[in-house]
Amino acid sequence: PSPFDATAHPTAASEGTIVTFTVDRLAYSPSPPVVFAVVDFDAGGRLPIELTDVDADEVGIGLRVEATFRRLSTADGIHNYFWKARPIRRPEQPRQPRPPRPPEQPEQPEQPGQENR
């Protein structure tokens, strides 16, 4: 069987899992910061994609997302749309705050005469 067939694959119903992400606080955005993720979609495929409707502090590896079609810009009255991803929020699953990150501890230099334990 050919991998290229006429089978319909509705993108709007696509769900996936974030495998890595980055938060860009320097790039221009109407709603900063810009959050990009690499998503493994359940139906197959891996896609680098911008996230929308998300708090940057809530994003993490393993977060479930769904594809959504969003307006990117408008020029001369013409709207330009493209795919983004947003967290899946089901009514039975309220938003959970992300646990705080532990503070980073500076490495202590070894003292002469002490063994590393």
Beta strands, then each sheet from edge to edge (+ up, - down):
strand 1: 15-24
strand 2: 34-41
strand 3: 46-50
strand 4: 64-75
strand 5: 78-87
sheet 1: 3+ 2- 1+ 4- 5+
end
